[in-house]
Amino acid sequence: MVEAFEINSQAKLVEFKGEILQVDTNKVLVFVVHDAKTVYLWRGKKADIFEKLMGTRVAAKLSHTYSDYRIRPISEGNEPAAFLHLIGTKL
């Protein structure tokens, strides 16, 4: 199971509503992959620096909720194969 969220300007997680995971170069996104016990923090190249900072803070808070999950920060253009496979997944 995968949960997908966008970090908004108030540092809140906004749940992604859609059928296919998508990335947007202007956004900071969080993907919680329960099967792999991993939280991906994806930062788009054109995302606002404030949102990138807030994404880091949100990921830190999530590490308390999911203490046995790995937090994996990812910058756009440096995505690992597992993440690229993930964003091709239907929710």
Backbone bond lengths (Angstrom), bond angles and torsions (degrees), N, CA, C in turn:
res aa  C-N    CA-C-N  psi(-1)  N-CA   C-N-CA  omega(-1)  CA-C   N-CA-C  phi
1 M - - - 1.451 - - 1.523 109.53 -
2 V 1.344 115.50 139.63 1.458 121.73 -179.93 1.527 108.71 -125.82
3 E 1.317 115.71 132.81 1.454 121.49 171.24 1.520 106.84 -110.85
4 A 1.324 116.63 135.85 1.458 121.21 -177.97 1.530 109.60 -122.99
5 F 1.340 115.51 137.82 1.458 121.36 -177.52 1.523 110.19 -140.20
6 E 1.316 114.49 154.38 1.455 122.02 170.67 1.521 107.30 -108.85
7 I 1.323 117.22 144.81 1.468 121.65 173.80 1.525 106.48 -90.10
8 N 1.327 117.54 120.43 1.465 118.71 179.02 1.523 110.38 -92.39
9 S 1.333 116.93 -179.24 1.459 121.13 -175.07 1.523 113.42 -69.70
10 Q 1.342 117.84 -11.93 1.465 121.20 175.71 1.531 111.38 -98.25
11 A 1.324 117.17 14.76 1.470 123.61 179.52 1.521 111.66 62.40
12 K 1.317 116.24 33.78 1.455 121.84 177.56 1.516 109.63 -106.94
13 L 1.323 115.17 149.93 1.455 120.80 174.42 1.524 108.67 -84.99
14 V 1.324 116.20 123.03 1.457 122.12 176.94 1.522 106.46 -109.05
15 E 1.329 116.33 118.89 1.458 120.30 -175.75 1.522 111.19 -63.91
16 F 1.327 115.52 136.02 1.456 122.31 177.90 1.515 108.68 -74.47
17 K 1.315 115.71 128.70 1.460 121.19 177.96 1.522 107.76 -113.02
18 G 1.288 116.80 105.76 1.450 121.12 178.78 1.511 110.02 179.43
19 E 1.315 115.53 176.55 1.457 119.81 -178.23 1.521 113.17 -97.24
20 I 1.325 116.83 -26.97 1.460 120.74 -179.02 1.526 108.25 -125.20
21 L 1.328 115.99 134.07 1.460 120.28 178.19 1.519 109.42 -64.61
22 Q 1.319 116.59 134.69 1.457 121.89 -179.55 1.514 109.38 -132.53
23 V 1.317 115.07 147.68 1.459 120.06 173.75 1.524 107.91 -110.74
24 D 1.321 116.03 154.81 1.459 122.86 -178.77 1.519 107.01 -138.43
25 T 1.324 117.24 123.27 1.457 122.40 -175.09 1.525 113.43 -56.85
26 N 1.341 117.98 -18.26 1.470 122.56 -178.78 1.521 113.32 -93.22
27 K 1.325 117.71 3.09 1.463 119.86 -171.91 1.529 112.98 -125.03
28 V 1.327 113.81 164.61 1.461 122.63 170.09 1.524 105.29 -114.32
29 L 1.324 115.83 126.44 1.458 121.40 -173.95 1.516 111.02 -124.34
30 V 1.319 114.96 151.68 1.460 121.94 177.90 1.525 107.84 -124.72
31 F 1.324 115.58 129.70 1.460 121.80 177.09 1.524 107.63 -121.54
32 V 1.319 116.97 119.11 1.460 121.93 177.26 1.521 106.83 -101.16
33 V 1.343 115.31 112.71 1.467 121.56 -177.74 1.520 107.28 -105.15
34 H 1.316 115.86 100.61 1.457 120.54 -173.65 1.525 112.60 -68.65
35 D 1.325 118.05 -37.12 1.468 120.69 -179.51 1.530 111.71 -61.56
36 A 1.330 116.27 -38.58 1.466 121.31 -178.36 1.526 112.62 -95.56
37 K 1.345 116.74 -1.66 1.466 121.83 -177.30 1.529 110.94 50.58
38 T 1.342 113.87 52.80 1.461 121.01 -177.42 1.518 109.68 -135.19
39 V 1.333 115.40 139.47 1.457 121.81 171.57 1.526 106.35 -114.38
40 Y 1.342 115.85 116.59 1.460 121.29 176.70 1.518 108.92 -94.91
41 L 1.324 116.15 127.68 1.456 122.93 173.57 1.521 106.20 -107.99
42 W 1.325 116.73 102.65 1.462 122.15 -175.58 1.515 109.27 -100.06
43 R 1.339 116.38 127.89 1.464 122.38 -178.19 1.521 109.67 -115.41
44 G 1.335 115.91 115.49 1.458 120.83 177.19 1.521 111.18 -68.95
45 K 1.335 116.35 150.39 1.464 121.20 -178.33 1.522 112.91 -59.85
46 K 1.323 117.07 -34.93 1.464 120.86 -175.70 1.525 112.67 -101.27
47 A 1.318 116.95 10.88 1.470 120.03 178.20 1.521 109.70 -67.92
48 D 1.305 115.55 147.13 1.450 122.74 178.85 1.526 109.78 -62.09
49 I 1.323 117.20 140.48 1.469 121.32 -178.71 1.531 110.65 -59.85
50 F 1.328 117.75 -34.90 1.464 121.32 178.40 1.530 109.89 -63.14
51 E 1.332 116.68 -43.54 1.459 119.86 179.07 1.527 111.12 -65.20
52 K 1.320 117.32 -35.67 1.469 120.30 176.72 1.525 110.38 -63.43
53 L 1.320 116.09 -42.45 1.465 120.85 177.85 1.530 110.33 -64.67
54 M 1.322 116.44 -44.34 1.463 120.42 179.12 1.531 110.84 -63.89
55 G 1.313 117.04 -35.38 1.460 120.82 176.61 1.513 111.46 -60.36
56 T 1.322 116.20 -41.00 1.459 120.64 177.85 1.525 110.78 -63.48
57 R 1.326 116.47 -41.20 1.469 120.20 179.09 1.530 111.42 -66.62
58 V 1.327 115.67 -41.69 1.464 119.53 179.24 1.524 109.96 -64.11
59 A 1.321 117.23 -41.58 1.473 120.59 178.45 1.522 110.48 -61.55
60 A 1.327 116.81 -38.46 1.468 120.37 177.79 1.526 110.57 -63.20
61 K 1.338 116.89 -41.30 1.469 120.11 177.62 1.526 110.76 -65.55
62 L 1.333 116.71 -39.65 1.462 120.13 179.18 1.525 111.64 -63.89
63 S 1.329 116.73 -28.44 1.456 119.35 179.80 1.530 111.07 -65.31
64 H 1.338 117.16 -22.42 1.467 120.15 174.96 1.526 110.84 -77.13
65 T 1.329 115.56 -38.91 1.464 120.89 179.09 1.520 111.26 -69.68
66 Y 1.318 115.26 -41.83 1.469 121.87 -178.04 1.532 108.48 -115.75
67 S 1.310 116.38 68.28 1.466 120.97 -172.34 1.523 113.77 -63.62
68 D 1.333 118.20 -23.16 1.466 119.29 179.73 1.539 112.02 -99.28
69 Y 1.350 117.26 11.30 1.461 121.74 177.64 1.524 109.59 -96.50
70 R 1.338 115.50 149.53 1.467 120.88 173.63 1.527 108.52 -86.48
71 I 1.318 117.09 137.77 1.460 122.28 173.71 1.523 106.60 -97.92
72 R 1.334 116.39 121.76 1.467 121.57 -177.06 1.520 109.99 -120.22
73 P 1.329 117.76 98.65 1.463 119.56 174.76 1.527 110.08 -72.70
74 I 1.332 116.27 138.94 1.464 121.24 -178.09 1.526 108.22 -136.28
75 S 1.320 115.98 132.38 1.457 121.13 173.32 1.517 108.69 -97.48
76 E 1.335 115.78 142.94 1.457 120.13 178.54 1.531 109.95 -55.86
77 G 1.299 115.50 131.61 1.459 121.79 -178.34 1.513 112.95 98.66
78 N 1.339 117.35 -13.13 1.469 122.01 -179.89 1.522 111.60 -122.07
79 E 1.321 116.46 32.82 1.452 121.29 -176.63 1.526 111.40 -73.66
80 P 1.344 117.33 132.16 1.466 120.14 175.04 1.533 109.92 -72.50
81 A 1.315 116.01 160.39 1.465 121.69 -177.78 1.528 111.98 -56.40
82 A 1.326 117.81 -39.92 1.472 120.96 -179.16 1.523 110.71 -61.37
83 F 1.322 117.12 -37.41 1.461 120.26 179.15 1.525 110.42 -71.46
84 L 1.324 117.58 -42.76 1.462 120.48 178.49 1.521 110.76 -60.59
85 H 1.324 116.46 -37.81 1.452 120.17 176.06 1.533 110.17 -64.90
86 L 1.314 116.21 -40.63 1.458 121.96 -179.37 1.519 112.02 -60.19
87 I 1.315 118.39 -45.27 1.470 119.81 -174.91 1.517 111.93 -72.77
88 G 1.308 117.55 -6.84 1.455 120.79 171.31 1.507 112.46 -91.63
89 T 1.338 117.22 3.65 1.463 123.98 -176.02 1.524 111.24 -86.52
90 K 1.318 116.51 140.68 1.462 120.13 172.25 1.515 109.02 -83.48
91 L 1.309 115.52 143.13 1.469 120.30 177.57 1.506 110.23 -80.69
